[in-house]
Amino acid sequence: MPTPILMPALSPTMEEGTLAKWNIKEGDKVSSGDVIAEIETDKATMEVEAVDEGVVGKIVVPAGTEGVKVNETIAILLEDGESAGDLKAEAPKNGGAKPEEPKKNGSFAPPRAGELSAKRTEGASVSAAPPPSAAPTPPPRAGEEKSGGARVFASPLAKRIAKLEGVDLAALKGSGPHGRVVKRDIEKAIASGGAPKAAAAPQAAFVPAPASIDPRVYPPESYTAVKLDGMRKTIARRLTQSFNGEVPHFPLNVDIELTKLLAARASLNATSPKDGEGAFKLSVNDFVIKAAALALKKVPNANATYTDEAILLHKHADIGVAVAIEGGLITPIIWKAETKGLKQISAEVKDLAARARTRKLKPEEYQGGTFSVSNLGMFGITSFSSIVNQPQGAIMSVGAGEERAVVRDGQIVIRTMMTVTLTCDHRVVDGAVGAEYLVAFKQFVEEPAAMLL
C-alpha cells in the first residue's frame, strides 16, 4: 500500500517547520539514503534522507511551504506495482502516525535525518491531498540546480559553499560521480584563485508593507521590507519573553587584566606548526571559554537552571558560544568544556561557527547548554549586557581588550584590560553567587596557569 512521508521532528521543541526544497519530483524512483528534501527549522536547514524505497506518487506539500506541522503528510511513496490510481482522494494530516515521544529517562530521541517515512500500520488510511489550483514548478532532481538556465549537477554542500563564496557552479568541472561538482572542486577553484564568480543574486521577492506600520510615518517607498524567517521570529519571541518579566535579570560588571593571558597565548601559539593537521591558533575567546567553564565548576550554584519544581544544578559546564549568522544569532555548545584543553576548544569553536554560518548544525549541537558567552570585542565594543538565554541561569558578555591607564602599587601604568558583564536570572543566581562566580572567572583569566591545576 502507499507509504506516507511525514514532516519530521528534528528537535525536541520543534512543532512546525518550512519545507524549503524538494530534491525529487512526482514519478521519481527513490532509494534508501537519497537526499529527498531540505527542512528549515528556526536555527538550521537540514537535509533529509529517505529510509524507504519506492516511486514518488504524490508531493502533497509544495516546496517553500511554511508552518508545516510535525507528522503532517508531505509526500506519498508507491511500491512496485502500484500506480497513482491507488491514491485516495484525500491524505490524512498525520499519516496515521503518533508524534515522537520522550524516552522514559526524559531525553528526546529525534529521528535520524531522513527518517520521514511513516511505519506502516494495520489498516492505516493514506491518500493524496487534492491538487492545488496552480501546479508548482517541478523542483530539480537531487543534486541539480539551475544556473543561467542550465542544469548544474552538484552536491548540496558544494552548492552551499559556492553560494557563500560567490562561485559560479556552472563554470566548474565536477570530479564527483557522473561529473557531479563536489566540495573539493569548489575548494580547489578558490585555492587556485581562478574561481569563476557567480552573477549577482536577484533581488529578494517583494514583501508588502507590514500592517502595523502607519504609511504616514514611513511611506512604503522609503524602505524595503525583509520578510521574517523562522530564526528571527524565534529569537524575537524568546528574548521578549525573557526580557519582559519571565526572567528577572540583573547585570554585574568586572574589569580584568589580560597581561599574563596575552603572554601565555603568544607563547602557546608560537609552538604551533606552521601548517598541517596539528596547526592551531588560540584566540582570547578560547581562554575565556575555558575560564568560564572552570569558574562554573568552582562555583556550582552559578551553573544552574530554574524550574517551577526545582533548581537544576548541572554536573558539567556546557558553554554556548554566541555566533552571529545571516538572519540572527545561534549559540553552538562546547559540551563538558571544563574537561577540554584550549586546543580542542579552539578547534571545536571554529568548526561549529563555520557550520553555523552555513546552517549545517544539528539540533543537538545548539540546543541546551548551561551557560552562554557572547563576545563582541572584535567589533571594538568595550562593555555590553546580554539577555539571559532561557533556560540557562546566566550569560556573560565579553568586551574588547584595550589599553587603559590603571593604578598599580600607587603608580599609574598602562595595562590591557577587558570588561565583562554577567547577566543573571535572579530566581536561581542571586547577587552573591554572581559576584562569587566573577571573582573565580577573573582569577583564572588573570592567572591562566591556574587553569592547569
QUIPEKA-V624871 format. One line per field, one symbol per residue. phi: phi as a letter, one per 20 degrees, with the letter a starting at -180 (. if undefined). psi: psi as a letter, one per 40 degrees, with the letter a starting at -180 (. if undefined). burial: I if it has 24 or more other ideal C-beta (glycine too) atoms within 12 Angstrom, else O. A space follows every 10 residues. Layout:
# QUIPEKA-V624871
phi->???
psi->???
burial->???
This chain:
# QUIPEKA-V624871
phi->.gdfddfeee bfefdbbdef bddccgnfed dgnffdacde dfcbddecdf dddqdfebee dffnfemffg mffdacedeg necgffeffb effdmmeeff dfffeneedf ffgoedffff cgmfecbeff fffcfffgff fgndbebmnd edebfgffff ffffemeeff edefdeglmf fcgfffffff ffmdffeffg ffffgfdffg ffefffecgg febdedffef ffffgfffff fffepfcfdb dcdbecedgf ffffffffff efgfbofefb bfdgffffff ffffffffcf feeccecfda eeefeceeee dfcfcfnrcc cfdeflffed efffggffff fffffffdld fegfecdond acccddffen febaceegeg efeabdddef fbfcececlm dececedcdc cdedeffcde gfffffffff ffffffcgff fef
psi->iihihihihe idehdiihgd iheiiheihh ihehheihhh aeeihhihii eiiahhdhhd hiiehifhih eiheihiiih eiideeiadh hideeeiiih iiideeihgi iihegdhihh ihehhhiiii iidhhihhii iheiihhfei hhhiiddddd ddddefhhdd eihieahfeh hidddddddd deefhhhiih iiiiihhihi dehheddgid eeihhhhhid dddddddddd dddfedhhii ihiihhhedd dddddddddd ehidaadeii hiiddddddd ddddddddgd eegihhiedi hhhidighhh hhhhiheaii gihhhfdeei iddddddddd dddddddefe iideeehbie iihhhedeee hdhihihhgi eieihhhhai hihihihhfe ihihihihhi hhhiheddga dddddddddd ddddddgdde ee.
burial->IIIIIIIIII IOIIOIIIII IIIIIIOIOI OOOIIIIIII IIIIIIIIII IIOIIIIIII IIIOIOOIII IIIIIIIIOO OOOOOOIOOO IIIIIIIOOI OOOOOOOOOI IOIIIIIIOO OOOIIIIIIO OOOOOOOOII IIIIIOIOOO OIIIIIIIII IIIIIOIIII OIOIOOOOOI IIIOIIOOIO OOOOIIOIOO OOOOOOOOOO OOOOOOOOOO OOOOOOOOII IOOIIOOIIO OIOOOOIOIO IIIIIIIIIO IIOIIOOIOO OOOOOOOOOI IIIIIIIIII IIIIIIIIII IIIIIIOOOO OOOIOIIIII IIIOIOIIII IIIIIIIIOI IIIOIIIIII OIIOIIIIII IIIIIIIIII IIIIIIIOOO OOOIIIIIII IIIIIIIIII IOOOOOOOOO OOOOIIIIII IIIIIIIIII OOIIIIIIOI IIIIIIIIOO IOO
